[in-house]
Amino acid sequence: MTETATPKRRRVPRETPGVPKTKPGEPPPVVAPETAPDRTPHPAPRPKDAPRTMRDLRLARSSKRRPQKREENPLREGLRLERVPDPSTLVLFGATGDLAHRKVVPALYQLWRTNLLPHEFVVLAIGRRPYDDATLRDELRTSLEKYSRVLPLDEAAWRSFSSRIRYQHLDFADPAGYDALAKRLAEIDKEQNSRGNHLFYLATQPSAFAEIVSQLGRVGLDHERHEGGWRRVVIEKPFGHDLDSAIRLNREVGKVFRERQVYRIDHYLGKETVRNLLVFRFGNGIFEPIWNRRHIDHVQITVAESIGVENRGAFYEETGASRDFLQNHLLQLMSLVAMEPPATFEADALRDEKVKVIRAIGELSPDEIRTDVVRGQYGKGWVAAKPVAGYREEPEVNRDSETETFIAARFEVDDWRWSGVPFYLRTGKRLPKRATEIAIQFKEVPHRLFKDSSSEPDPNLLAIRIQPDEGIMLRFGAKVPGLGIDVRSVTMDFTYGSAFSVDSPDAYETLILDALLGDASLFTRADEVETAWGIVTPIIDSWANDDAPNFPNYEAGTWGPEEADQLLKREGRRWRRI
Ligand code: BG6
């Protein structure tokens, strides 16, 4: 059964202070940048093909390009207020590295291509290699041809985007380089009239974070000015290696930037379906009353990857699944499922509620770690009908490695809403497929009425598919057509692809745009990061004191070690087959 939403009434966007109201049927208004002078009068009503972004507006004014009429999906019409960031410079540290090439630059290109960046935007790429602008642009183009989510490249968009990219050579540990950087930024600000708006994006090795931040502070690049000019820093994960190092790093960053200037990335929070979880829970009236211990039996969160460690053996040896996934992605997903409704949709209101959940999980005792946490490491096996090597045979991996590539854990949230409801979390590399899913398993009906049915329907289940095939599925019992009363489980399915017929943006597009707009809702706050480490660090420490694990303990291409199944079986449950 497929459910396709057909709105009866078109939704009117919520009114935002300073933003003109949109009437049904009208396109969304252009919102003036945060610190720029209000150059945009707020006309009403606006024609259907009115410019939608500041860039469109400027181009239309100078008659360089007629604004194009967009074919809107009726389900999306009138739903979005597109804001364009202030004129600014994104200073990309680690610009020659893997993350910049695979994720950050493709996201920036896509934002530029879709007119979501201001025209006065510069990417100042920082690296240690002796490049010039042209070398870097050539390299980035080659990567974009591989990693851009929309191919082939749009030549005109690439030409204009690449002209916004500049290269600056800098050795992270050399103070003179930061003086030169400050000078270069001042020149760019003058040339672009970008008023000192700088976003520092740290896509480097984590070991360089503290040094870069402290040098930025030394040359005054953290200072926000009264007359405009914001300064923000985006820090990639992993944020610390354990609780102590995370506290130290937060302290170092806090010496230079104020918390509201710091944007810690967990890219799972930028995924469209993860953001939809908030809308699903708090934008609908019917789920909230049953979202608790009275109706929910347990929750399962699975993040399965079919890939191995690829070319990141050295990194993964230091990390393992607990640091790479549990401390961040999995606990973040769990906090979104379990949090109370925030009073407002503002960054701190949202993060206050998330951190309460993580606090309510509390530290597991050594006994609980032994019984409720399972670790695994893949041996050789078959994935997608191809033979693959075991973890210990991967490049840059120790032949006796004790690093876990799989973790499953049972947590409880000790609060009024969730007391006694287990949350089972699992993640692993080299599992049979790539799939991320949150399954809310409801309780059985209190009284079985249809005892004569030839089969018993399963209790209701809500499965939120984060990726791939993004969507939501509800399972319920239905009568099989016929004279008797036979009840079977059927499903009602919502899929993003068929409902909205648009591609979702990549998580990095969402997050970079939010950081440029100054919206920190989807970034993790210092206390969240530390609280999450407070759960993971005792687990890692306890393993360090245990006997060597019996690794490898699962074959590549299977769903992890047998103990992960036991974790649920002993309580009469099983992992959902995904
Ligand atoms: C990263 C991890 O944070 O997320 C990787 O470091 C992992 O190990 C990746 O492969 C998965 O991201 P996604 O978006 O493909 O699910």
Residues whose N, C-alpha, C, O or C-beta is under 5 A from the ligand:
A	BS01	BG6	D324
